[in-house]
Amino acid sequence: MKFNKQIIIVLILSSLLLSAIGAAYFFYTQNQRSLKSNDQLRVVYIASKDIKKNTKITDKNLKKHQIAKKFVLATPLLKKEIIGKFAKENIYKNDIFRKEKISNKINLDINSSDINNFKFNSYNMEFKLFRNPNYSVRKGDVINIISVYPADEKRSNNSANSVQYVASNIKVIGFLLDGKEESKSIKKVKITKTVKKKKITQEVEKKANEIILDIDSKVLLELIDDYNRGNQLWMVKTHHKVKKAPKKEIVIKKKKYIKKVARTYPVRLYKAKNSTNNFKATIHYADENKAAVTKNKSIKVDIQKICASSDKFLFGISNKVHLRTGPTIEYRIARIAYRNYIIPYDGKTEKDWFITCDGYYVHKNEVTILSKDLAFKKLGKLK
């Protein structure tokens, strides 16, 4: 039976189209499931308050919280995985508990300031330099270092002496293990070894290579000199405690509180200053033979009398009332009056400037118009 080629092509294209539609539907449903899964709420434990480093975590330190799965970046810890552990770092309120932030034991950081705090000099000595390396010493302990002379050494001063205390009361401030600072001389580490073709992980104790001491320079030089002469060094742990420097009392001097008294502005009458005006006059004589004569005449102007006769008054409302030589702020300040001053005036310009009785200008923002009756009432109280 022979089929038409066009029918075969149509069938193939139809099958491809159906396959594409089926694949698209499949991915769509998978995407919807994934979105629904990401929006599902998961229970996580967060800090109920700020937790300081090395604090043991209890029920009081955590609380339940629900959060969408898409916002959970790591596998959330169970409550039993958190309770009883120690904070490896500061954990702040509402932080999610993560494996990286908690530990089974207190994290003693040798790099902290209390470990590296030394009085004299920080000096590292190898444990192998001592005849009796004592690995029971800890950070903060005090030791004596003894220099023992060999029995066959002859000393010129006193041959009977074979022991000398070279260094005493030396504070231990830390240890070095494979170049890293530690707070203990012995550290438990996990090692992996092969036994009968099987890898086994064991926890072993590893001893520090060096001890870090707080030692005076002179004592250190004497100790090195003794050792270089072939003497033996011994360490002895003591019960002596290094005396802490007494805390200095900080005396805070109390500053004397000076009460600032607010400035008062009493009611006062503005007093104008009298002035003298100079006039120049030239006299011409009818007789041409006589030369013209120019004379200067000074006339005293009683401005106080002029101001006293004024019946218009201004009242100072600004702490400082500036009286200028012209009706703009570009003019020079000729005089200064103050708040509550009563200032007689003659009139007002078109642009918000008053003209005082003695010819100065003051802006309306610094004064207010005072009625004649109220001005006399205030002036009457002054008398």
C-alpha angles and dihedrals in degrees: 000000000000120000125206111254092225091058090053092051091049091051092050093049091047092053091049091050092050090049091052092049090049093050092048091050091048094052091044092055091046091051092050091051090049091050092049090048092051091050093052114110120244127196114241132171118236133184112270090203141358112299120201123221116279092017116141110241117233136171089275091062098059141049137184121261134176121222135169113267092237090064095052105095097182137025105284116238123243120239092252089054091058107037113092095016126117128241110250090198139003110299115200130212114286092013113141112242110247132182091245092060100053135058140187092239141029112280108232107198112201090195093067118114095249092060097045093044106115134168103209120010133329107233130174120217125185115240089226090067089071124078089215110031106196110208093180093078116106138197110291094026121128122227139182119222114213124200110211118197117219115253094244095053113107116213121202096215104044119351092188093068113089101159129060129175103229100170129019135181095019113172119224110222101174149312139256121226115182090336095310124111117245135180094221132051092225123047130185112231133176117239130184119218135170117244117178091345091307125113112233125187114214134178111230135174116250121197124221117253097214140023121221114221136187100224137162117248095236093049090047093053091049090049093051091047091053093048093049089056089063100264124146124242124217128182124216122190112223135197091227113120122211109248113241117228111256114258112254113236109236109219112202111203110218112229114234107250110229111198110224111226113215112239115251124216111208121200109266138169114242109242116210122212121241115239138199120226120204119216126191121207130182119206117208116197123215089226104083090207090068116077122230114263124215118204132183119217126190116210119191113223116208098215092167090062090048091051092046091058093053118111097192120083141186125205121215113239099167122077087239121029111201118212110198135192092237141024098265134065089247090073122091120268104244100179140001125221125181143226115300093021114142107221122188113222139186106209149315135266124229091255106059099276125127121212112223123219091259094051103262128129127236127182121242092238090067099047142030130210113263121204118241094242094050091045091053090046092054092043090049090059090054091059 
